[in-house]
Amino acid sequence: MRNLLAHARVIALSGAFFVALGAYPATAAAETWSHDAGTRAVTASITAGSQATLRVGPSGELLFGLVPLACGAATTANTDSIAVSGGAATAERLTLDMQSGTFGPGFTSEFNIPEIEMALSLGGATDRVVVIGTEGNDTLAAGAGGLSLNSDGDVDVTFATLPAQMELQARGGINFLTGRGGFGAGLAYAGSLTLRAGNLGDELNGATATTRSSAATATTS
C-alpha cells in the first residue's frame, strides 16, 4: 500500500539528488507526418534539433507537431501504430501528452488495455522524451525496454536508442511514477530521469540514475 504524504514540496529519492530544470529551447521548424489507412499506421518525423508534441484532440484525432495539428484522418480508433523519428546527430524533444485523452484504444482489439503501439527512433542518446499523464489515476513506468503508460503489463513505447533524458509528469488522480521499469518496461531506466507529481499524493520511485523532482505532493517507497 502506498504511503501518501500531502504538501511535500521537494522529495529525495534514495541514491539520487534533485536540481532545477531549465526550459527546453523552442525551435521553429516544420515536422512531417503521414497516415496509411491500409496499415493503420502513422509515421512522423521531427526536424533535426527541434521538438514536437503528440496528443489527442477533442474528437479522438491524433495531433502532432511543434504546434500540434491533425495527422490527416488518423484517430485513436483507426490507428494501430505510431512511429516517430528524429535527426541522427542532434537533440530532439518529443512530448507525449495524454491530458486530453490516452493513445487508445487503437483499431485492433487486445487482450489487455487496448492502446496504440509507439516506436520512437529519435536518432541518438541525447534526445529527451516527456510524458504528461491524464487527469485520472496513472501508472507511468520508464525502463530499459521503453515506456509503459498504464498498468496492463505490456510496453507501450519502444525506442531504437534509449534517450538520455526522460520526464514523467502526473496531473490529476493518485499516480504511480517509476524509473525502475516493470509493467512491461523491463529493468530500470539508466538515463537522467525527472518525476513530477500532481496534487493528490503520488508515489515516485527513482531509478539507479540521477532522479529529479519538483513535486507539489509526493512520497517515495
C-alpha positions in Angstrom: 0.0 0.0 0.0 1.4 3.4 -0.9 2.5 5.8 1.7 1.0 9.1 0.7 2.2 12.5 2.0 0.4 15.7 1.2 2.0 19.0 0.5 5.6 17.9 0.3 7.5 20.5 -1.7 10.7 18.5 -2.5 11.3 14.8 -2.3 14.6 13.0 -2.0 14.8 9.5 -3.6 17.4 7.1 -2.2 20.7 7.4 -4.1 19.5 10.4 -6.1 19.6 14.2 -5.9 17.4 16.9 -7.4 18.3 20.0 -9.4 16.2 22.7 -11.0 15.3 22.1 -14.7 15.9 24.7 -17.3 13.4 25.3 -20.1 14.0 23.4 -23.3 14.6 25.8 -26.1 11.9 26.0 -28.7 12.9 25.6 -32.4 10.7 27.0 -35.1 10.9 24.1 -37.5 8.4 22.1 -39.5 7.6 18.4 -38.8 6.3 15.9 -41.3 3.7 13.1 -40.9 1.8 10.5 -43.0 -1.2 8.3 -42.3 -1.6 5.0 -44.0 -5.2 3.9 -43.7 -4.4 0.5 -45.1 -1.8 -0.4 -42.5 -3.4 1.8 -39.9 -0.1 3.4 -39.2 1.1 7.0 -38.6 4.7 7.9 -39.4 6.0 11.2 -38.2 9.4 13.0 -38.1 10.8 15.8 -36.0 13.1 18.2 -37.8 16.7 17.8 -36.6 17.2 19.8 -33.4 13.5 20.6 -33.0 10.7 19.4 -30.8 7.1 18.2 -31.2 4.1 17.1 -29.2 1.9 14.1 -29.9 -1.6 14.4 -28.3 -5.2 13.5 -28.8 -7.8 16.0 -30.0 -11.3 16.5 -28.6 -12.8 14.1 -31.1 -10.1 11.4 -30.8 -8.0 12.8 -33.7 -4.2 12.4 -33.4 -2.3 15.7 -33.4 1.4 16.1 -34.0 3.9 18.9 -34.4 5.6 21.9 -32.8 2.1 23.3 -32.8 0.1 20.0 -32.9 -2.1 19.6 -36.0 -4.2 16.7 -37.2 -2.4 13.8 -38.8 -4.9 13.6 -41.7 -7.7 11.3 -40.8 -5.8 9.4 -38.1 -7.7 8.9 -34.8 -7.3 6.8 -31.7 -9.9 4.4 -33.1 -8.5 3.8 -36.6 -4.7 3.6 -35.9 -2.7 0.7 -34.5 0.8 2.1 -34.6 2.8 5.4 -34.5 6.4 5.7 -35.5 8.3 9.0 -34.8 11.9 9.7 -36.0 14.4 12.4 -35.4 17.8 13.6 -36.5 20.8 11.3 -36.2 23.3 13.8 -34.7 21.1 16.3 -33.0 19.0 16.5 -29.8 15.2 16.4 -30.2 12.4 16.6 -27.7 9.2 14.6 -28.0 6.2 15.2 -25.6 3.5 12.5 -25.3 0.6 14.4 -23.9 -2.4 12.5 -22.5 -4.2 15.4 -20.8 -6.9 15.3 -23.4 -7.0 11.5 -23.8 -5.0 8.3 -23.9 -3.4 6.9 -27.1 -6.1 4.2 -27.5 -8.0 2.0 -28.0 -6.5 1.7 -31.5 -8.2 -0.3 -34.2 -7.2 -3.8 -33.3 -8.5 -5.2 -30.1 -6.1 -6.5 -27.5 -6.4 -9.0 -24.6 -5.5 -6.3 -22.0 -5.9 -2.5 -22.0 -6.1 -1.6 -25.8 -3.7 1.1 -27.0 -1.8 2.3 -30.0 1.8 1.0 -30.0 4.5 3.6 -30.5 8.1 3.1 -31.9 10.5 6.0 -31.4 13.7 6.4 -33.4 14.7 9.9 -32.4 18.2 9.4 -33.7 20.5 9.4 -30.7 21.0 9.2 -27.0 21.0 13.0 -26.4 17.2 13.2 -27.0 14.6 13.9 -24.4 11.1 12.3 -24.0 8.4 13.8 -21.8 5.2 12.0 -20.8 2.2 14.1 -19.4 -0.4 11.9 -17.7 -4.2 12.1 -17.7 -6.5 13.8 -15.2 -7.2 10.3 -13.7 -5.1 7.7 -11.8 -2.0 6.9 -13.9 0.8 4.3 -13.7 3.8 5.6 -15.8 6.9 3.5 -15.9 10.3 4.2 -17.6 12.6 1.2 -18.1 15.4 -0.2 -20.2 12.7 -1.7 -22.5 10.8 1.5 -23.1 7.8 3.2 -21.5 4.6 1.8 -20.1 1.7 4.3 -20.0 -0.6 2.1 -17.9 -0.5 -1.0 -15.6 -1.5 -3.7 -18.1 1.9 -5.3 -18.2 3.0 -4.6 -21.8 5.3 -1.9 -23.0 3.6 0.9 -25.0 6.5 2.9 -26.3 9.7 1.4 -27.6 13.0 3.1 -28.6 15.6 2.3 -31.2 18.0 4.1 -28.9 17.0 5.0 -25.3 17.0 8.8 -24.9 19.5 10.3 -22.4 16.6 12.1 -20.5 13.1 11.2 -19.7 10.4 13.1 -17.7 7.2 11.7 -16.3 4.6 14.3 -15.3 1.5 13.4 -13.2 -1.7 15.5 -13.4 -5.0 14.6 -11.6 -5.7 11.5 -9.6 -3.4 9.5 -7.4 -0.5 8.3 -9.6 2.5 5.9 -9.5 5.6 7.1 -11.4 8.7 5.0 -11.6 12.0 4.7 -13.3 12.6 1.2 -12.1 10.9 -0.4 -15.1 8.2 -3.0 -14.6 4.7 -3.0 -16.1 6.3 -4.3 -19.3 9.1 -1.6 -19.5 11.8 -4.0 -18.5 14.6 -3.3 -16.0 15.4 0.2 -14.5 15.9 3.1 -16.9 19.6 4.1 -16.9 19.4 7.7 -18.0 18.6 11.0 -16.3 15.0 10.8 -15.0 12.7 13.6 -13.8 9.5 12.8 -11.9 6.8 15.4 -11.4 3.9 14.7 -9.1 0.4 16.1 -9.0 -1.6 17.5 -6.1 -3.4 14.5 -4.6 -0.5 12.5 -3.2 1.6 10.4 -5.7 4.3 7.8 -5.3 7.6 8.4 -7.1 10.2 5.8 -7.5 13.6 6.8 -8.8 15.9 4.5 -10.8 19.6 4.0 -10.5 20.4 7.2 -12.3 20.1 10.8 -11.3 16.4 11.4 -10.5 14.9 14.9 -10.0 11.6 16.2 -9.0 9.7 19.5 -8.5 6.8 17.7 -6.9 3.9 19.5 -5.3 2.9 16.5 -3.3 4.7 13.2 -3.4 6.1 10.3 -1.4 8.6 7.6 -2.2 8.8 4.0 -1.3 
